């Protein structure tokens, strides 16, 4: 069983009553309640799509019946499968992200996985130069040089979001959380221009200015728990606005034997764009239909009204 890369266009999804009520029946009650509490329909759709992506993966790849899947969250809010799995796929790892117009999932056997999707969009009411000043401490001087070397402000903003997706996917793969100093990691992106749909793995990462085969990290769960991990990354443009970065890590002692993930020659799966029918195909309802849940959804505004910006 190999890796999986799925994307669902949740922003473009305009659910009919029967679709929304079916989707709500396919997630655990506490998640249904959490999703229903979102103020905006955009966020509710993205969160629901993320849960459905995870359950579809587990049902299809790990062969656990949909209505028997039990997902929990870590203290940091990261979802994980709580079912006991006694098979060769017990170390099958997955991660989801939703931002902009997509919910995305990456999964791999024997590798730690982090995924992040970012949509290039104007920064609210702030100008792009002012936005960059606010975010200055998030990137190294080398990274800012690459970002600002783009031909115009929109291309600079696009390169900014590409770097941000890379850093977020890295943090999610190693599980160190928001306390990690982002200037410790530096990405030398390559190529500068990416074709839509193609998977790239040429970008290199430096830690504390050094390119190494392995890095040592302290985890959030226990500051004294130090892990040794080797990492590689993948990048994809889903369309003209969305960057996806996938970070894959091989922890020392994780799996059957120690293998340097950077020297591996794995198949690099492309993203498959799913329809709603794909998303719920293996679904078995968990809860009874709740017609009030549709009324709740219909009462939501799609998204916040965006303030205009003078720069693009």
MILUMFI-750733 format. One record per residue (C-alpha): residue in three letters; chain; z, y, x. Coordinates in pm, whole numbers, plus 32768, in hexadecimal, padded with zeros to 4 digits. Layout:
N
pt res Ala, chain A, c3 Z, c2 Y, c1 X $
...
END
This chain:
312
pt res Unk, chain A, c3 8000, c2 8000, c1 8000 $
pt res Unk, chain A, c3 7F8D, c2 8144, c1 809F $
pt res Unk, chain A, c3 7FD0, c2 82B3, c1 8070 $
pt res Unk, chain A, c3 7F9C, c2 8374, c1 7F2D $
pt res Unk, chain A, c3 7F35, c2 84E0, c1 7EF9 $
pt res Unk, chain A, c3 7F24, c2 855B, c1 7D91 $
pt res Unk, chain A, c3 7EF6, c2 86B3, c1 7CF8 $
pt res Unk, chain A, c3 7F14, c2 871D, c1 7B8D $
pt res Unk, chain A, c3 7E92, c2 8873, c1 7B18 $
pt res Unk, chain A, c3 7FC6, c2 88CC, c1 7A4C $
pt res Unk, chain A, c3 7F70, c2 8A3D, c1 7A1C $
pt res Unk, chain A, c3 7E24, c2 89E7, c1 7977 $
pt res Unk, chain A, c3 7ECA, c2 88E3, c1 7899 $
pt res Unk, chain A, c3 7EE7, c2 8963, c1 7735 $
pt res Unk, chain A, c3 7FAA, c2 8849, c1 7695 $
pt res Unk, chain A, c3 7F73, c2 87ED, c1 752B $
pt res Unk, chain A, c3 80A5, c2 879E, c1 745A $
pt res Unk, chain A, c3 807C, c2 8626, c1 747F $
pt res Unk, chain A, c3 804E, c2 8644, c1 75F9 $
pt res Unk, chain A, c3 8184, c2 8718, c1 7631 $
pt res Unk, chain A, c3 825E, c2 863D, c1 7556 $
pt res Unk, chain A, c3 81DE, c2 8500, c1 75FF $
pt res Unk, chain A, c3 821A, c2 858F, c1 775A $
pt res Unk, chain A, c3 837C, c2 85F2, c1 76F5 $
pt res Unk, chain A, c3 83C2, c2 848B, c1 7688 $
pt res Unk, chain A, c3 8359, c2 840A, c1 77DE $
pt res Unk, chain A, c3 846B, c2 84B3, c1 78AC $
pt res Unk, chain A, c3 85E1, c2 847D, c1 78BB $
pt res Unk, chain A, c3 86B2, c2 8541, c1 77BB $
pt res Unk, chain A, c3 875A, c2 861E, c1 78C0 $
pt res Unk, chain A, c3 8609, c2 867D, c1 7954 $
pt res Unk, chain A, c3 8579, c2 86C0, c1 77FC $
pt res Unk, chain A, c3 869A, c2 87AC, c1 77BA $
pt res Unk, chain A, c3 8670, c2 8859, c1 790A $
pt res Unk, chain A, c3 84FA, c2 888B, c1 78D1 $
pt res Unk, chain A, c3 8537, c2 8910, c1 7774 $
pt res Unk, chain A, c3 861D, c2 8A1D, c1 7802 $
pt res Unk, chain A, c3 850A, c2 8AC6, c1 78CD $
pt res Unk, chain A, c3 84BA, c2 8C24, c1 7851 $
pt res Unk, chain A, c3 8344, c2 8C0F, c1 7890 $
pt res Unk, chain A, c3 824F, c2 8B05, c1 7819 $
pt res Unk, chain A, c3 81A8, c2 8B07, c1 7970 $
pt res Unk, chain A, c3 82E8, c2 8A90, c1 7A18 $
pt res Unk, chain A, c3 8334, c2 898E, c1 790A $
pt res Unk, chain A, c3 81D8, c2 88F6, c1 792D $
pt res Unk, chain A, c3 81F1, c2 88E7, c1 7AA8 $
pt res Unk, chain A, c3 834A, c2 8846, c1 7AA6 $
pt res Unk, chain A, c3 82E5, c2 8746, c1 799F $
pt res Unk, chain A, c3 81A8, c2 86F2, c1 7A61 $
pt res Unk, chain A, c3 8275, c2 86BC, c1 7B9C $
pt res Unk, chain A, c3 8356, c2 85C1, c1 7AED $
pt res Unk, chain A, c3 822E, c2 850A, c1 7A57 $
pt res Unk, chain A, c3 8185, c2 84F4, c1 7BAC $
pt res Unk, chain A, c3 82B8, c2 844C, c1 7C3F $
pt res Unk, chain A, c3 82E0, c2 8356, c1 7B21 $
pt res Unk, chain A, c3 816D, c2 82FE, c1 7B26 $
pt res Unk, chain A, c3 8182, c2 82B7, c1 7C9B $
pt res Unk, chain A, c3 82B4, c2 81D7, c1 7C7A $
pt res Unk, chain A, c3 822A, c2 811C, c1 7B4D $
pt res Unk, chain A, c3 80D6, c2 80DB, c1 7BEB $
pt res Unk, chain A, c3 812F, c2 80AA, c1 7D5B $
pt res Unk, chain A, c3 8289, c2 800D, c1 7D48 $
pt res Unk, chain A, c3 8247, c2 7F58, c1 7BFF $
pt res Unk, chain A, c3 8388, c2 7FCC, c1 7B5A $
pt res Unk, chain A, c3 8359, c2 7FF1, c1 79E1 $
pt res Unk, chain A, c3 834A, c2 8161, c1 7984 $
pt res Unk, chain A, c3 8473, c2 8153, c1 7898 $
pt res Unk, chain A, c3 854A, c2 80A8, c1 79A2 $
pt res Unk, chain A, c3 850F, c2 81AC, c1 7AB1 $
pt res Unk, chain A, c3 864B, c2 8272, c1 7B00 $
pt res Unk, chain A, c3 861F, c2 83B1, c1 7BC7 $
pt res Unk, chain A, c3 8745, c2 8473, c1 7C51 $
pt res Unk, chain A, c3 8769, c2 85AA, c1 7D27 $
pt res Unk, chain A, c3 8814, c2 85D8, c1 7E77 $
pt res Unk, chain A, c3 8918, c2 86E8, c1 7EA5 $
pt res Unk, chain A, c3 87F7, c2 87C3, c1 7F18 $
pt res Unk, chain A, c3 8732, c2 877E, c1 7DD9 $
pt res Unk, chain A, c3 862E, c2 8695, c1 7E70 $
pt res Unk, chain A, c3 85C7, c2 857F, c1 7D7C $
pt res Unk, chain A, c3 85E5, c2 8415, c1 7DED $
pt res Unk, chain A, c3 85C2, c2 82BD, c1 7D53 $
pt res Unk, chain A, c3 8719, c2 8230, c1 7D00 $
pt res Unk, chain A, c3 869B, c2 80D3, c1 7CA6 $
pt res Unk, chain A, c3 86E8, c2 7FBE, c1 7D9D $
pt res Unk, chain A, c3 85A5, c2 7F3F, c1 7E34 $
pt res Unk, chain A, c3 859E, c2 7DF5, c1 7EED $
pt res Unk, chain A, c3 843D, c2 7DE3, c1 7F6C $
pt res Unk, chain A, c3 835E, c2 7E40, c1 8090 $
pt res Unk, chain A, c3 8332, c2 7F91, c1 7FE6 $
pt res Unk, chain A, c3 84A2, c2 7FF5, c1 7FEC $
pt res Unk, chain A, c3 844C, c2 8109, c1 80E7 $
pt res Unk, chain A, c3 8337, c2 81A2, c1 8016 $
pt res Unk, chain A, c3 837A, c2 8318, c1 801A $
pt res Unk, chain A, c3 82F5, c2 8430, c1 7F41 $
pt res Unk, chain A, c3 8313, c2 85A6, c1 7F13 $
pt res Unk, chain A, c3 828E, c2 86A0, c1 7E14 $
pt res Unk, chain A, c3 824B, c2 8814, c1 7E0B $
pt res Unk, chain A, c3 81D1, c2 8902, c1 7CFF $
pt res Unk, chain A, c3 8168, c2 8A6A, c1 7D2F $
pt res Unk, chain A, c3 8044, c2 8B37, c1 7CBA $
pt res Unk, chain A, c3 7F59, c2 8A68, c1 7BE3 $
pt res Unk, chain A, c3 7FAD, c2 8907, c1 7C5C $
pt res Unk, chain A, c3 80B8, c2 87FD, c1 7C6F $
pt res Unk, chain A, c3 807D, c2 8718, c1 7D99 $
pt res Unk, chain A, c3 810C, c2 85D1, c1 7E1E $
pt res Unk, chain A, c3 80F8, c2 851F, c1 7F6C $
pt res Unk, chain A, c3 817D, c2 83C0, c1 7FAE $
pt res Unk, chain A, c3 817E, c2 82DD, c1 80DF $
pt res Unk, chain A, c3 8213, c2 818D, c1 8140 $
pt res Unk, chain A, c3 8301, c2 819A, c1 826A $
pt res Unk, chain A, c3 82E4, c2 8312, c1 829D $
pt res Unk, chain A, c3 83B9, c2 8439, c1 8236 $
pt res Unk, chain A, c3 82E5, c2 8522, c1 8161 $
pt res Unk, chain A, c3 82EB, c2 8696, c1 8117 $
pt res Unk, chain A, c3 81E2, c2 874B, c1 804C $
pt res Unk, chain A, c3 81B1, c2 88B6, c1 7FED $
pt res Unk, chain A, c3 80A2, c2 8968, c1 7F28 $
pt res Unk, chain A, c3 8072, c2 8AE1, c1 7F3A $
pt res Unk, chain A, c3 7F8A, c2 8BC1, c1 7E75 $
pt res Unk, chain A, c3 7F01, c2 8CF5, c1 7F20 $
pt res Unk, chain A, c3 7F59, c2 8E10, c1 7E37 $
pt res Unk, chain A, c3 7FB2, c2 8F7F, c1 7E4C $
pt res Unk, chain A, c3 8126, c2 8FBD, c1 7E93 $
pt res Unk, chain A, c3 818E, c2 905A, c1 7D4A $
pt res Unk, chain A, c3 81BF, c2 91D2, c1 7D5A $
pt res Unk, chain A, c3 81D3, c2 91DB, c1 7ED6 $
pt res Unk, chain A, c3 80A9, c2 9229, c1 7FB3 $
pt res Unk, chain A, c3 8038, c2 9119, c1 80A0 $
pt res Unk, chain A, c3 80A4, c2 91D6, c1 81DD $
pt res Unk, chain A, c3 81FD, c2 9215, c1 8146 $
pt res Unk, chain A, c3 8217, c2 90A9, c1 80DB $
pt res Unk, chain A, c3 81CB, c2 903F, c1 8240 $
pt res Unk, chain A, c3 82DB, c2 9128, c1 82C3 $
pt res Unk, chain A, c3 83D7, c2 908A, c1 81D7 $
pt res Unk, chain A, c3 8371, c2 8F2B, c1 8247 $
pt res Unk, chain A, c3 8359, c2 8F7E, c1 83BB $
pt res Unk, chain A, c3 847C, c2 8EA0, c1 8426 $
pt res Unk, chain A, c3 83E7, c2 8D68, c1 8388 $
pt res Unk, chain A, c3 82D3, c2 8D3D, c1 848D $
pt res Unk, chain A, c3 82AF, c2 8D53, c1 8606 $
pt res Unk, chain A, c3 81EC, c2 8E65, c1 86B6 $
pt res Unk, chain A, c3 80D4, c2 8D6D, c1 86FA $
pt res Unk, chain A, c3 80BE, c2 8D0F, c1 858B $
pt res Unk, chain A, c3 80B9, c2 8E7E, c1 8521 $
pt res Unk, chain A, c3 7FA4, c2 8EBF, c1 861D $
pt res Unk, chain A, c3 7ED0, c2 8DB1, c1 8579 $
pt res Unk, chain A, c3 7F21, c2 8E2F, c1 841A $
pt res Unk, chain A, c3 7ECC, c2 8F97, c1 846D $
pt res Unk, chain A, c3 7D90, c2 8F35, c1 852A $
pt res Unk, chain A, c3 7CE2, c2 8EDB, c1 83E4 $
pt res Unk, chain A, c3 7BCA, c2 8FC5, c1 8379 $
pt res Unk, chain A, c3 7C70, c2 906A, c1 824D $
pt res Unk, chain A, c3 7DBE, c2 907B, c1 8196 $
pt res Unk, chain A, c3 7D63, c2 8F6D, c1 809C $
pt res Unk, chain A, c3 7D07, c2 8E78, c1 81B3 $
pt res Unk, chain A, c3 7E49, c2 8ED6, c1 8266 $
pt res Unk, chain A, c3 7F0E, c2 8E88, c1 812B $
pt res Unk, chain A, c3 7E58, c2 8D3D, c1 810D $
pt res Unk, chain A, c3 7EB2, c2 8CE2, c1 8275 $
pt res Unk, chain A, c3 801B, c2 8D4A, c1 8230 $
pt res Unk, chain A, c3 8033, c2 8C53, c1 8110 $
pt res Unk, chain A, c3 7F94, c2 8B41, c1 81E2 $
pt res Unk, chain A, c3 80A3, c2 8B6E, c1 82EA $
pt res Unk, chain A, c3 81B1, c2 8B7A, c1 81DE $
pt res Unk, chain A, c3 813F, c2 8A2F, c1 8147 $
pt res Unk, chain A, c3 8148, c2 898E, c1 82A1 $
pt res Unk, chain A, c3 82AC, c2 8A02, c1 82E1 $
pt res Unk, chain A, c3 832C, c2 89A0, c1 8189 $
pt res Unk, chain A, c3 8295, c2 8843, c1 819F $
pt res Unk, chain A, c3 8336, c2 8815, c1 82F4 $
pt res Unk, chain A, c3 848E, c2 8879, c1 8270 $
pt res Unk, chain A, c3 846A, c2 878C, c1 8148 $
pt res Unk, chain A, c3 8405, c2 8669, c1 822A $
pt res Unk, chain A, c3 852F, c2 8688, c1 8313 $
pt res Unk, chain A, c3 8624, c2 86F3, c1 8204 $
pt res Unk, chain A, c3 86CD, c2 880F, c1 82BF $
pt res Unk, chain A, c3 86C5, c2 8910, c1 81A6 $
pt res Unk, chain A, c3 86B1, c2 8A89, c1 8195 $
pt res Unk, chain A, c3 87AD, c2 8AC7, c1 82AC $
pt res Unk, chain A, c3 86AC, c2 8A61, c1 83B0 $
pt res Unk, chain A, c3 8628, c2 8B81, c1 8486 $
pt res Unk, chain A, c3 84B3, c2 8B86, c1 8437 $
pt res Unk, chain A, c3 8463, c2 8C35, c1 857E $
pt res Unk, chain A, c3 84C8, c2 8AF6, c1 8635 $
pt res Unk, chain A, c3 838B, c2 8A51, c1 85B7 $
pt res Unk, chain A, c3 8232, c2 8AD6, c1 8602 $
pt res Unk, chain A, c3 80E6, c2 8A58, c1 857D $
pt res Unk, chain A, c3 7FA4, c2 8A82, c1 863F $
pt res Unk, chain A, c3 7EB3, c2 8A5D, c1 851C $
pt res Unk, chain A, c3 7D62, c2 89B9, c1 854E $
pt res Unk, chain A, c3 7C5A, c2 89E9, c1 84D5 $
pt res Unk, chain A, c3 7C83, c2 8B50, c1 845D $
pt res Unk, chain A, c3 7B9C, c2 8B0D, c1 8336 $
pt res Unk, chain A, c3 7BBD, c2 89D3, c1 8262 $
pt res Unk, chain A, c3 7AC4, c2 893C, c1 8170 $
pt res Unk, chain A, c3 7B3F, c2 88FA, c1 800F $
pt res Unk, chain A, c3 7BAD, c2 8791, c1 7FDC $
pt res Unk, chain A, c3 7BA1, c2 8726, c1 8148 $
pt res Unk, chain A, c3 7CDA, c2 86A3, c1 81F8 $
pt res Unk, chain A, c3 7D2D, c2 873B, c1 834B $
pt res Unk, chain A, c3 7E31, c2 86D0, c1 844A $
pt res Unk, chain A, c3 7DD4, c2 87A6, c1 8577 $
pt res Unk, chain A, c3 7EEB, c2 88A7, c1 854E $
pt res Unk, chain A, c3 7FFA, c2 8880, c1 8656 $
pt res Unk, chain A, c3 816B, c2 88CD, c1 8637 $
pt res Unk, chain A, c3 8255, c2 8952, c1 8742 $
pt res Unk, chain A, c3 83D0, c2 8940, c1 8730 $
pt res Unk, chain A, c3 8487, c2 8A4C, c1 87F5 $
pt res Unk, chain A, c3 833F, c2 8A9B, c1 88A3 $
pt res Unk, chain A, c3 8302, c2 8937, c1 891A $
pt res Unk, chain A, c3 820C, c2 8830, c1 88A5 $
pt res Unk, chain A, c3 82BE, c2 86E3, c1 88B1 $
pt res Unk, chain A, c3 8283, c2 8589, c1 882C $
pt res Unk, chain A, c3 83DD, c2 857C, c1 878E $
pt res Unk, chain A, c3 84DC, c2 8678, c1 8711 $
pt res Unk, chain A, c3 8650, c2 8669, c1 86CD $
pt res Unk, chain A, c3 86DD, c2 8701, c1 858C $
pt res Unk, chain A, c3 882A, c2 8722, c1 84DF $
pt res Unk, chain A, c3 8820, c2 86C4, c1 8370 $
pt res Unk, chain A, c3 88B3, c2 8786, c1 824C $
pt res Unk, chain A, c3 897A, c2 8659, c1 81D8 $
pt res Unk, chain A, c3 8A4A, c2 864B, c1 8314 $
pt res Unk, chain A, c3 8A3A, c2 8752, c1 842A $
pt res Unk, chain A, c3 8AA4, c2 8646, c1 8522 $
pt res Unk, chain A, c3 8990, c2 855B, c1 84B9 $
pt res Unk, chain A, c3 8874, c2 858C, c1 85AD $
pt res Unk, chain A, c3 8723, c2 84EC, c1 856D $
pt res Unk, chain A, c3 8601, c2 84B6, c1 865A $
pt res Unk, chain A, c3 84B1, c2 84D6, c1 85B1 $
pt res Unk, chain A, c3 8344, c2 84F2, c1 860A $
pt res Unk, chain A, c3 8263, c2 85B3, c1 851F $
pt res Unk, chain A, c3 80FD, c2 85FE, c1 84C6 $
pt res Unk, chain A, c3 8064, c2 86CF, c1 83B4 $
pt res Unk, chain A, c3 7F39, c2 86D6, c1 82CB $
pt res Unk, chain A, c3 7E99, c2 8803, c1 8226 $
pt res Unk, chain A, c3 7DB0, c2 8820, c1 80FB $
pt res Unk, chain A, c3 7D1A, c2 893C, c1 8031 $
pt res Unk, chain A, c3 7D1C, c2 88D2, c1 7EC5 $
pt res Unk, chain A, c3 7C42, c2 89FD, c1 7E6A $
pt res Unk, chain A, c3 7C04, c2 8B60, c1 7EE2 $
pt res Unk, chain A, c3 7D6E, c2 8BC5, c1 7EA2 $
pt res Unk, chain A, c3 7E51, c2 8A99, c1 7EDF $
pt res Unk, chain A, c3 7EC5, c2 8A08, c1 802B $
pt res Unk, chain A, c3 7F7B, c2 88BB, c1 8039 $
pt res Unk, chain A, c3 803A, c2 8848, c1 816D $
pt res Unk, chain A, c3 80C7, c2 86E9, c1 8198 $
pt res Unk, chain A, c3 81C2, c2 86A1, c1 82AD $
pt res Unk, chain A, c3 81F7, c2 8536, c1 830E $
pt res Unk, chain A, c3 831C, c2 84CA, c1 83E4 $
pt res Unk, chain A, c3 837C, c2 8384, c1 8489 $
pt res Unk, chain A, c3 84F2, c2 8370, c1 84C3 $
pt res Unk, chain A, c3 8571, c2 82A2, c1 85E9 $
pt res Unk, chain A, c3 85D7, c2 814D, c1 8569 $
pt res Unk, chain A, c3 8529, c2 8189, c1 841D $
pt res Unk, chain A, c3 8446, c2 806A, c1 83B8 $
pt res Unk, chain A, c3 83F2, c2 7F29, c1 846F $
pt res Unk, chain A, c3 83BD, c2 7FBE, c1 85C6 $
pt res Unk, chain A, c3 83C6, c2 810D, c1 8674 $
pt res Unk, chain A, c3 826E, c2 81A9, c1 866D $
pt res Unk, chain A, c3 820B, c2 8307, c1 86D3 $
pt res Unk, chain A, c3 8179, c2 839A, c1 8596 $
pt res Unk, chain A, c3 80A5, c2 848C, c1 865E $
pt res Unk, chain A, c3 7FEE, c2 836C, c1 8708 $
pt res Unk, chain A, c3 7FB7, c2 82AB, c1 85C6 $
pt res Unk, chain A, c3 7E59, c2 829E, c1 8535 $
pt res Unk, chain A, c3 7EA8, c2 828D, c1 83C2 $
pt res Unk, chain A, c3 7DB8, c2 82B1, c1 82A5 $
pt res Unk, chain A, c3 7DC8, c2 841B, c1 8233 $
pt res Unk, chain A, c3 7DA4, c2 840B, c1 80BB $
pt res Unk, chain A, c3 7CFF, c2 852B, c1 8007 $
pt res Unk, chain A, c3 7D9D, c2 85C5, c1 7ED5 $
pt res Unk, chain A, c3 7D3D, c2 852D, c1 7D89 $
pt res Unk, chain A, c3 7D38, c2 8624, c1 7C68 $
pt res Unk, chain A, c3 7DE1, c2 8586, c1 7B3B $
pt res Unk, chain A, c3 7DAE, c2 85C9, c1 79C9 $
pt res Unk, chain A, c3 7ECA, c2 85C1, c1 78CC $
pt res Unk, chain A, c3 7E4E, c2 846B, c1 785D $
pt res Unk, chain A, c3 7E6A, c2 83F0, c1 79C6 $
pt res Unk, chain A, c3 7FC7, c2 8480, c1 79E0 $
pt res Unk, chain A, c3 8055, c2 83C5, c1 78B4 $
pt res Unk, chain A, c3 7F7D, c2 828A, c1 78BE $
pt res Unk, chain A, c3 8098, c2 819D, c1 792A $
pt res Unk, chain A, c3 819E, c2 8252, c1 785A $
pt res Unk, chain A, c3 829F, c2 81A5, c1 777F $
pt res Unk, chain A, c3 836E, c2 8296, c1 76A9 $
pt res Unk, chain A, c3 84DB, c2 82BA, c1 7708 $
pt res Unk, chain A, c3 8558, c2 8398, c1 75ED $
pt res Unk, chain A, c3 84F7, c2 83C8, c1 747E $
pt res Unk, chain A, c3 840B, c2 84DD, c1 7416 $
pt res Unk, chain A, c3 84AC, c2 8632, c1 73F7 $
pt res Unk, chain A, c3 83D4, c2 8721, c1 732B $
pt res Unk, chain A, c3 84BB, c2 8846, c1 737D $
pt res Unk, chain A, c3 8450, c2 881F, c1 74E9 $
pt res Unk, chain A, c3 82F1, c2 888F, c1 748A $
pt res Unk, chain A, c3 837A, c2 89BC, c1 73D1 $
pt res Unk, chain A, c3 8446, c2 8A11, c1 7506 $
pt res Unk, chain A, c3 830F, c2 89FF, c1 75E1 $
pt res Unk, chain A, c3 823F, c2 8AD5, c1 74F4 $
pt res Unk, chain A, c3 8347, c2 8BE5, c1 74FD $
pt res Unk, chain A, c3 831D, c2 8C14, c1 7674 $
pt res Unk, chain A, c3 8244, c2 8D1E, c1 7714 $
pt res Unk, chain A, c3 8146, c2 8C7D, c1 7801 $
pt res Unk, chain A, c3 81B5, c2 8D43, c1 7934 $
pt res Unk, chain A, c3 825E, c2 8E8B, c1 798F $
pt res Unk, chain A, c3 818F, c2 8FC6, c1 7978 $
pt res Unk, chain A, c3 8122, c2 9011, c1 7AD8 $
pt res Unk, chain A, c3 8145, c2 9170, c1 7B5E $
pt res Unk, chain A, c3 800C, c2 9201, c1 7BF5 $
pt res Unk, chain A, c3 7FDB, c2 922C, c1 7D69 $
pt res Unk, chain A, c3 7EFA, c2 9327, c1 7E13 $
pt res Unk, chain A, c3 7E95, c2 9246, c1 7F33 $
pt res Unk, chain A, c3 7D9F, c2 912B, c1 7F48 $
END
